[in-house]
Amino acid sequence: MRRRDYFRKTQQKRYASRSYKNPYFRDRIDRRPLIILIGILISFIAAIVLLSVFFSHSSLLVREINVKGRETISKTEIENTIREYMNESVFFIFTKQNRFLFNNEQLTKKLQEKFTFREIKIEKNDNRVDIQLIERTSYLIWQTSDSSFVVDLDGVIIRKAEAQDVSSLPLFVDRNNVEVQIGNVVLSSEEIFSVFRFQEYLRVQKILFVQTEFDRLAGKWTGILTEVGYRILLDATGDIEAQAERLDLVMREKVKDVLSLEYIDLRFGDHVYYK
């Protein structure tokens, strides 16, 4: 009897120490999270496909760009800049050719960075984009040792100069060869106006010149290089009429041989220096 009780207690302890599972009634695995995850993935892929079809449909693409107001800037360069913008990717799948992704402000910024227009107006009309440009007035060439740029009357660099610009516009040379970019201001409008006024006086006095030069660093002067080789240094912030009168006086009464001249310096009021 004791032996039987011992056996029963031993078996009860053994089964109590470990969980027992009926092989014919196993627990079911909860697959709901996996099904939900698969559903989300399928929905995401379907949304991407639908968006791709939507944003690439021909009825939603910008198919015509109408540019007006261009005068001196290359039509090809403007069109290439617009095309570059429209081909930019959005989320690595779409492009800005779609009229819902086409952004007027972004294109305006891209055009201004490259050409610096005075004004840009962009309007979207279904599948057509109308762009109205107002160029800054080209008025002079700003030249460094390795580049030439077209500058407007506000002193703003508009674009890189072309051959016809260099041959037709007044030449202003930076003797310091400071690196500049489109959109930079290299001169003040007051400086430009003063230099052009002084040049008018030179024409009246029949003094021929080839270029205007600027030294902003060491000498800090503005000078006009004459055709025969000497320079006339002036103060572009001073009284232009008075400087022109002093130049006329020196040329008539002091200078005997212009070919021997190196410079005439008009920057110090009534004291005119020449060599």
C-alpha positions as CSV (number, residue, x, y, z in Angstrom):
1,M,0.0,0.0,0.0
2,R,2.8,2.4,0.9
3,R,4.6,1.4,-2.3
4,R,1.4,2.3,-4.3
5,D,1.0,5.6,-2.6
6,Y,4.7,6.5,-3.2
7,F,4.3,5.7,-6.9
8,R,1.2,7.8,-7.2
9,K,2.8,10.8,-5.5
10,T,6.0,10.5,-7.6
11,Q,3.9,10.6,-10.9
12,Q,1.9,13.6,-9.7
13,K,5.1,15.5,-8.9
14,R,6.5,14.6,-12.3
15,Y,3.5,15.9,-14.2
16,A,3.2,18.9,-11.9
17,S,6.7,20.0,-12.7
18,R,6.1,20.4,-16.4
19,S,3.2,21.6,-18.6
20,Y,1.4,18.9,-20.4
21,K,-0.1,19.4,-23.8
22,N,-2.5,17.1,-25.5
23,P,-1.1,16.3,-28.9
24,Y,-4.6,16.1,-30.4
25,F,-5.7,19.5,-29.0
26,R,-2.8,21.9,-29.6
27,D,-3.1,25.7,-29.2
28,R,-3.9,27.7,-32.4
29,I,-1.2,30.2,-33.6
30,D,-2.6,33.8,-33.8
31,R,-1.9,34.8,-37.4
32,R,-3.8,38.1,-37.3
33,P,-0.8,40.4,-36.9
34,L,0.9,38.8,-40.0
35,I,-2.3,39.2,-42.0
36,I,-2.6,42.8,-41.0
37,L,1.0,43.5,-42.0
38,I,0.6,41.8,-45.4
39,G,-2.6,43.9,-45.9
40,I,-0.8,47.1,-45.1
41,L,2.1,46.2,-47.5
42,I,-0.3,45.3,-50.3
43,S,-2.2,48.6,-49.7
44,F,1.0,50.6,-49.8
45,I,2.2,49.0,-53.0
46,A,-1.2,49.5,-54.6
47,A,-1.2,53.2,-53.5
48,I,2.3,53.7,-55.1
49,V,1.1,52.1,-58.3
50,L,-2.1,54.2,-58.4
51,L,-0.1,57.4,-57.7
52,S,2.4,56.5,-60.4
53,V,-0.4,56.0,-62.9
54,F,-2.1,59.2,-61.8
55,F,1.0,61.5,-61.8
56,S,2.3,60.1,-65.1
57,H,-0.9,60.3,-67.0
58,S,-0.6,62.4,-70.2
59,S,-3.6,64.5,-69.3
60,L,-1.8,65.8,-66.2
61,L,1.6,66.6,-67.7
62,V,2.8,70.0,-68.7
63,R,3.2,69.6,-72.5
64,E,3.7,73.2,-73.6
65,I,6.0,76.0,-72.2
66,N,5.3,79.5,-73.7
67,V,8.2,82.0,-72.9
68,K,7.7,85.7,-73.7
69,G,9.8,88.7,-73.1
70,R,13.2,87.2,-74.0
71,E,15.5,89.8,-75.7
72,T,19.2,89.1,-75.3
73,I,19.4,86.0,-73.2
74,S,19.8,82.7,-75.2
75,K,16.5,81.0,-75.8
76,T,18.2,77.6,-75.7
77,E,19.7,78.3,-72.3
78,I,16.3,79.3,-70.9
79,E,14.6,76.3,-72.3
80,N,17.3,74.0,-71.0
81,T,17.0,75.5,-67.5
82,I,13.2,74.9,-67.6
83,R,13.6,71.4,-68.9
84,E,16.1,70.6,-66.1
85,Y,13.6,71.8,-63.5
86,M,10.8,69.7,-65.0
87,N,12.9,66.6,-65.0
88,E,13.8,66.8,-61.3
89,S,12.5,63.8,-59.4
90,V,10.0,63.9,-56.6
91,F,10.2,60.9,-54.2
92,F,12.4,59.1,-56.8
93,I,9.3,58.2,-58.8
94,F,7.6,61.3,-60.1
95,T,8.9,64.4,-61.9
96,K,7.9,68.0,-61.8
97,Q,6.5,67.8,-65.3
98,N,3.2,66.8,-63.6
99,R,1.2,70.1,-63.3
100,F,0.3,69.3,-59.6
101,L,4.0,69.0,-58.8
102,F,5.1,71.9,-61.0
103,N,5.9,74.8,-58.6
104,N,6.0,78.4,-59.9
105,E,8.1,79.7,-57.1
106,Q,10.7,76.9,-57.5
107,L,11.1,77.5,-61.2
108,T,11.3,81.3,-60.6
109,K,14.1,80.8,-58.1
110,K,16.0,78.5,-60.5
111,L,15.7,81.0,-63.4
112,Q,16.8,83.9,-61.2
113,E,19.9,82.0,-59.9
114,K,21.1,81.5,-63.5
115,F,20.0,84.7,-65.3
116,T,18.9,87.3,-62.8
117,F,15.8,88.7,-64.5
118,R,14.2,91.9,-63.3
119,E,10.8,90.2,-63.1
120,I,9.4,86.8,-63.8
121,K,5.7,85.9,-64.0
122,I,4.6,82.3,-64.3
123,E,1.0,81.1,-64.9
124,K,-0.3,77.5,-65.3
125,N,-3.1,77.0,-67.7
126,D,-4.1,73.3,-67.8
127,N,-1.3,71.6,-69.7
128,R,0.5,74.9,-70.7
129,V,2.7,77.1,-68.7
130,D,3.1,80.8,-69.7
131,I,6.3,82.5,-68.6
132,Q,6.6,86.3,-69.0
133,L,10.2,87.6,-68.6
134,I,11.4,91.1,-68.1
135,E,15.2,91.3,-68.6
136,R,17.5,93.7,-66.8
137,T,18.9,96.2,-69.2
138,S,22.3,95.2,-70.4
139,Y,24.6,98.2,-70.2
140,L,28.2,97.3,-69.6
141,I,30.7,94.5,-69.4
142,W,32.4,93.6,-66.1
143,Q,35.7,91.8,-66.9
144,T,38.0,89.8,-64.7
145,S,41.1,87.9,-65.8
146,D,39.2,84.9,-66.9
147,S,35.5,85.9,-67.3
148,S,33.3,88.6,-68.7
149,F,29.8,89.4,-67.5
150,V,26.9,91.6,-68.6
151,V,25.9,94.1,-65.9
152,D,22.8,96.3,-65.7
153,L,22.5,99.9,-64.5
154,D,22.1,98.8,-60.9
155,G,25.5,97.1,-61.0
156,V,23.9,93.6,-60.9
157,I,25.6,90.8,-62.9
158,I,22.9,89.5,-65.3
159,R,24.7,86.7,-67.2
160,K,27.9,85.7,-68.8
161,A,28.9,87.9,-71.7
162,E,28.8,86.7,-75.3
163,A,31.0,87.9,-78.2
164,Q,28.4,90.5,-79.5
165,D,28.1,91.9,-75.9
166,V,31.8,92.5,-75.6
167,S,32.0,94.2,-79.0
168,S,29.0,96.6,-78.3
169,L,28.9,97.4,-74.6
170,P,31.3,99.7,-72.5
171,L,34.1,97.8,-70.9
172,F,34.7,98.0,-67.1
173,V,37.7,96.0,-65.9
174,D,38.3,94.7,-62.4
175,R,42.1,94.9,-61.8
176,N,41.7,92.9,-58.6
177,N,40.1,89.9,-60.5
178,V,37.7,89.2,-57.7
179,E,35.6,86.1,-58.4
180,V,31.9,86.9,-58.9
181,Q,28.7,85.1,-59.7
182,I,25.5,85.9,-61.5
183,G,23.3,88.1,-59.2
184,N,26.3,89.8,-57.5
185,V,26.4,93.6,-57.3
186,V,29.8,94.8,-58.5
187,L,29.1,98.5,-58.8
188,S,26.6,101.0,-57.4
189,S,24.2,102.8,-59.7
190,E,25.8,106.1,-58.6
191,E,29.3,104.9,-59.6
192,I,28.0,103.8,-63.0
193,F,26.2,107.1,-63.6
194,S,29.2,109.2,-62.5
195,V,31.6,107.3,-64.8
196,F,29.3,107.6,-67.8
197,R,28.9,111.4,-67.1
198,F,32.6,111.8,-67.0
199,Q,33.0,109.8,-70.2
200,E,30.6,112.3,-71.9
201,Y,33.0,115.1,-70.9
202,L,35.9,113.2,-72.4
203,R,34.1,112.9,-75.7
204,V,33.4,116.6,-75.6
205,Q,37.2,117.2,-75.0
206,K,37.9,114.7,-77.8
207,I,39.8,112.4,-75.5
208,L,39.4,108.8,-76.8
209,F,39.3,106.0,-74.3
210,V,39.1,102.2,-74.4
211,Q,38.0,101.0,-71.0
212,T,37.3,101.9,-67.4
213,E,39.3,100.3,-64.6
214,F,38.6,99.7,-60.9
215,D,41.1,98.9,-58.1
216,R,39.1,98.1,-54.9
217,L,42.0,96.8,-52.8
218,A,45.4,98.4,-52.9
219,G,45.1,101.7,-54.7
220,K,41.3,102.0,-54.4
221,W,40.9,104.1,-57.5
222,T,38.7,104.4,-60.6
223,G,40.5,105.1,-63.8
224,I,39.8,105.5,-67.5
225,L,42.4,104.2,-69.9
226,T,42.8,106.4,-72.9
227,E,43.5,105.3,-76.4
228,V,47.1,106.6,-76.4
229,G,47.9,104.8,-73.1
230,Y,47.7,107.1,-70.1
231,R,45.1,106.8,-67.3
232,I,42.8,109.5,-65.9
233,L,42.0,108.8,-62.2
234,L,38.8,110.2,-60.9
235,D,36.6,110.2,-57.8
236,A,33.3,108.6,-58.9
237,T,31.7,109.9,-55.6
238,G,32.9,113.5,-56.1
239,D,31.9,116.5,-58.3
240,I,32.2,115.1,-61.8
241,E,31.8,118.5,-63.5
242,A,34.5,120.1,-61.4
243,Q,36.9,117.2,-62.2
244,A,36.1,117.5,-65.9
245,E,36.9,121.2,-65.8
246,R,40.2,120.7,-64.1
247,L,41.1,118.0,-66.6
248,D,40.4,120.4,-69.5
249,L,42.5,123.1,-67.8
250,V,45.5,120.8,-67.3
251,M,45.3,119.4,-70.8
252,R,45.3,122.9,-72.3
253,E,47.8,124.6,-70.1
254,K,50.1,122.0,-68.6
255,V,50.4,119.0,-70.9
256,K,52.5,119.5,-74.0
257,D,52.9,115.9,-75.2
258,V,50.1,113.4,-74.4
259,L,52.2,110.5,-75.7
260,S,54.6,111.0,-72.8
261,L,51.8,111.0,-70.1
262,E,51.4,108.1,-67.7
263,Y,48.5,109.4,-65.7
264,I,46.4,112.4,-64.6
265,D,45.0,112.2,-61.1
266,L,41.9,114.3,-60.4
267,R,40.9,112.8,-57.0
268,F,42.3,115.5,-54.7
269,G,40.2,118.6,-55.4
270,D,42.1,121.5,-56.9
271,H,45.4,119.7,-56.6
272,V,45.8,117.8,-59.9
273,Y,48.7,115.5,-60.2
274,Y,50.1,114.2,-63.5
275,K,53.1,112.4,-64.7
